Amino acid sequence: AQSVSQHNHHVILSEAASLELGCNYSYGGTVNLFWYVQYPGQHLQLLLKYFSGDPLVKGIKGFEAEFIKSKFSFNLRKPSVQWSDTAEYFCAVLSGGYNKLIFGAGTRLAVHP
Amino acid sequence: DGGITQSPKYLFRKEGQNVTLSCEQNLNHDAMYWYRQDPGQGLRLIYYSQIVNDFQKGDIAEGYSVSREKKESFPLTVTSAQKNPTAFYLCASTGGANTGELFFGEGSRLTVL
């Protein structure tokens, strides 16, 4: 069965620091990968996705992620975080059909002014 | 505004009682999903439905039941057979063919006393 690992459960940064959140998946074939974000008090929403093509994908609010097939990784990055990026971030992989997503455990990011 | 509405936001129940969580969407989406979110475990799929009058078990369906009598509605019943029901429950929907892009509601937090 497919699985997703997020190694950083809690990350604390100061504003303007760079961010990289790790995500590794288990499946070795064709994968479709996602990052979702849950801001405090808001619903979970899609940040970015990778289906094929350029392994560097850009999402909303200046986030990007790089798909590295040889490392089974899809790490999320942002060059300079803001206080408003405080949220919980979930990596996910599409598991078969029917839009079934397998989520990682999530990473709570706290950005201090 | 189009979206997904979950109710109630907070719910308390005594052990041994069944409880039903409501999920309504006006996005005209065919597919709907129920996820359970626990701290440190991410989101786990309970049930999903691709079309009216049809639904399938997800990864943790034991102790839960659903129905899909209308396109816009997908209620979840947490039965007394669910051993650890205290959790945050998220409903989602999508109209895309295996795009992995789910639209989530704001969630319902169930606490069993």
HADDOCK unambig.tbl for C-alpha pairs under 7 A between the chains (distance, minus, plus):
assign (segid A and resid 42 and name CA) (segid B and resid 106 and name CA) 6.35 0.50 0.50
assign (segid A and resid 43 and name CA) (segid B and resid 104 and name CA) 6.04 0.50 0.50
assign (segid A and resid 43 and name CA) (segid B and resid 105 and name CA) 5.84 0.50 0.50
assign (segid A and resid 43 and name CA) (segid B and resid 106 and name CA) 4.61 0.50 0.50
assign (segid A and resid 44 and name CA) (segid B and resid 104 and name CA) 5.78 0.50 0.50
assign (segid A and resid 45 and name CA) (segid B and resid 103 and name CA) 6.73 0.50 0.50
assign (segid A and resid 45 and name CA) (segid B and resid 104 and name CA) 6.89 0.50 0.50
assign (segid A and resid 46 and name CA) (segid B and resid 101 and name CA) 6.84 0.50 0.50
assign (segid A and resid 94 and name CA) (segid B and resid 100 and name CA) 6.18 0.50 0.50
assign (segid A and resid 97 and name CA) (segid B and resid 98 and name CA) 5.92 0.50 0.50
assign (segid A and resid 98 and name CA) (segid B and resid 98 and name CA) 5.52 0.50 0.50
assign (segid A and resid 99 and name CA) (segid B and resid 98 and name CA) 4.48 0.50 0.50
assign (segid A and resid 99 and name CA) (segid B and resid 99 and name CA) 6.31 0.50 0.50
assign (segid A and resid 99 and name CA) (segid B and resid 100 and name CA) 4.88 0.50 0.50
assign (segid A and resid 101 and name CA) (segid B and resid 100 and name CA) 6.68 0.50 0.50
assign (segid A and resid 103 and name CA) (segid B and resid 42 and name CA) 6.02 0.50 0.50
assign (segid A and resid 103 and name CA) (segid B and resid 43 and name CA) 5.71 0.50 0.50
assign (segid A and resid 104 and name CA) (segid B and resid 42 and name CA) 5.48 0.50 0.50
assign (segid A and resid 105 and name CA) (segid B and resid 40 and name CA) 5.21 0.50 0.50
assign (segid A and resid 105 and name CA) (segid B and resid 41 and name CA) 4.36 0.50 0.50
assign (segid A and resid 105 and name CA) (segid B and resid 42 and name CA) 3.73 0.50 0.50
assign (segid A and resid 106 and name CA) (segid B and resid 40 and name CA) 6.82 0.50 0.50
assign (segid A and resid 106 and name CA) (segid B and resid 42 and name CA) 5.48 0.50 0.50
